[in-house]
Amino acid sequence: MSQNVLRLDNWAQFEDLKNRLKGKHQNLDIPVANKFHSQMTEAEGIKFHSKKEAKVFRELQARQHAKEIKFILMQVPFLLPGKDDRGKRTRHYLDFMVIRTDGQIEYIEVKGRDLPMGKLKRRQVEEIYGIKIVVV
């Protein structure tokens, strides 16, 4: 038998193990599979949902150091019409909102795969708020 296999002889042992591990699974360094196969990445002490998003953040930081950008805001929520099953308002989060030194605002969304639901929500945000979102 392999060393990586845990053998439980009865249901009581399973329940005992489950109770001992309850609440501890969050501390394990087991990578969680993402349905889009993106990989969590850290840049400047900030965790990003994908390598691409971290790369865009580093590029924005370089522009900020070059004095092109004043502020970088991340995960900016926009309210949309409707509510979910729990009664919470529907939101669409943009990855970055950039305020340039000339006062212009850029809205940036990082996409690996641009799916129909994302396109729909992005169109809604653009129409409701009168903005233009750049997809990277």
FIDREN-229524 format. One record per residue (C-alpha): residue number from 1; x, y, z; residue in one letter. Coordinates in steps of 0.05 Angstrom, whole numbers, plus 5000, padded with zeros to 4 digits. Example, Ala and Ser with C-alpha at 12.3 -4.5 7.8 and 13.67 -1.06 7.14 Angstrom:
<rs>
R  seq     X     Y     Z  type
R    1  5246  4910  5156     A
R    2  5273  4979  5143     S
</rs>
This chain:
<rs>
R  seq     X     Y     Z  type
R    1  5000  5000  5000     M
R    2  5025  5070  4983     S
R    3  5047  5118  5038     Q
R    4  5000  5172  5010     N
R    5  4938  5131  5024     V
R    6  4901  5137  5090     L
R    7  4864  5074  5108     R
R    8  4801  5080  5149     L
R    9  4770  5015  5174     D
R   10  4701  5041  5192     N
R   11  4654  5099  5190     W
R   12  4671  5121  5261     A
R   13  4743  5132  5241     Q
R   14  4720  5174  5182     F
R   15  4676  5217  5226     E
R   16  4732  5225  5277     D
R   17  4781  5247  5222     L
R   18  4729  5294  5192     K
R   19  4717  5327  5261     N
R   20  4792  5335  5273     R
R   21  4802  5369  5206     L
R   22  4740  5413  5209     K
R   23  4762  5485  5199     G
R   24  4834  5466  5186     K
R   25  4828  5455  5112     H
R   26  4835  5529  5098     Q
R   27  4906  5528  5126     N
R   28  4931  5473  5080     L
R   29  4974  5493  5022     D
R   30  4933  5454  4972     I
R   31  4921  5492  4907     P
R   32  4848  5500  4891     V
R   33  4829  5484  4820     A
R   34  4799  5543  4782     N
R   35  4748  5529  4729     K
R   36  4787  5573  4680     F
R   37  4854  5542  4700     H
R   38  4883  5609  4721     S
R   39  4936  5608  4775     Q
R   40  4934  5653  4836     M
R   41  4995  5699  4833     T
R   42  5024  5748  4883     E
R   43  5055  5814  4863     A
R   44  5078  5868  4912     E
R   45  5045  5829  4969     G
R   46  4976  5829  4933     I
R   47  4943  5765  4911     K
R   48  4915  5765  4840     F
R   49  4867  5716  4807     H
R   50  4915  5703  4749     S
R   51  4985  5714  4724     K
R   52  4958  5760  4670     K
R   53  4924  5804  4721     E
R   54  4988  5809  4762     A
R   55  5027  5827  4699     K
R   56  4978  5883  4681     V
R   57  4984  5909  4753     F
R   58  5060  5912  4747     R
R   59  5053  5949  4680     E
R   60  5006  5999  4713     L
R   61  5055  6009  4770     Q
R   62  5110  6023  4720     A
R   63  5065  6076  4688     R
R   64  5052  6104  4758     Q
R   65  5126  6110  4772     H
R   66  5134  6145  4704     A
R   67  5083  6196  4729     K
R   68  5030  6178  4677     E
R   69  4982  6152  4730     I
R   70  4961  6183  4796     K
R   71  4920  6127  4827     F
R   72  4906  6053  4814     I
R   73  4842  6024  4844     L
R   74  4830  5949  4843     M
R   75  4767  5907  4842     Q
R   76  4720  5966  4831     V
R   77  4647  5945  4841     P
R   78  4591  5970  4795     F
R   79  4519  5956  4815     L
R   80  4474  5925  4762     L
R   81  4399  5917  4760     P
R   82  4371  5856  4794     G
R   83  4384  5813  4855     K
R   84  4410  5743  4865     D
R   85  4374  5686  4900     D
R   86  4394  5712  4969     R
R   87  4369  5782  4955     G
R   88  4438  5814  4944     K
R   89  4446  5866  4889     R
R   90  4481  5842  4826     T
R   91  4551  5871  4819     R
R   92  4605  5870  4765     H
R   93  4676  5880  4789     Y
R   94  4727  5913  4743     L
R   95  4798  5893  4755     D
R   96  4828  5963  4752     F
R   97  4806  6035  4751     M
R   98  4864  6081  4734     V
R   99  4863  6156  4745     I
R  100  4915  6188  4700     R
R  101  4953  6252  4717     T
R  102  4913  6290  4664     D
R  103  4848  6272  4700     G
R  104  4824  6220  4651     Q
R  105  4798  6154  4679     I
R  106  4813  6086  4649     E
R  107  4771  6025  4664     Y
R  108  4809  5960  4653     I
R  109  4785  5888  4655     E
R  110  4834  5831  4648     V
R  111  4807  5770  4612     K
R  112  4838  5703  4594     G
R  113  4773  5679  4564     R
R  114  4719  5729  4548     D
R  115  4655  5691  4560     L
R  116  4584  5714  4540     P
R  117  4563  5729  4612     M
R  118  4624  5774  4622     G
R  119  4609  5810  4556     K
R  120  4537  5821  4577     L
R  121  4554  5849  4645     K
R  122  4608  5893  4615     R
R  123  4558  5921  4564     R
R  124  4509  5935  4620     Q
R  125  4561  5972  4660     V
R  126  4582  6013  4599     E
R  127  4510  6032  4584     E
R  128  4487  6047  4655     I
R  129  4549  6086  4676     Y
R  130  4568  6116  4609     G
R  131  4639  6091  4610     I
R  132  4684  6052  4563     K
R  133  4719  5989  4589     I
R  134  4784  5967  4559     V
R  135  4792  5891  4557     V
R  136  4863  5865  4562     V
</rs>
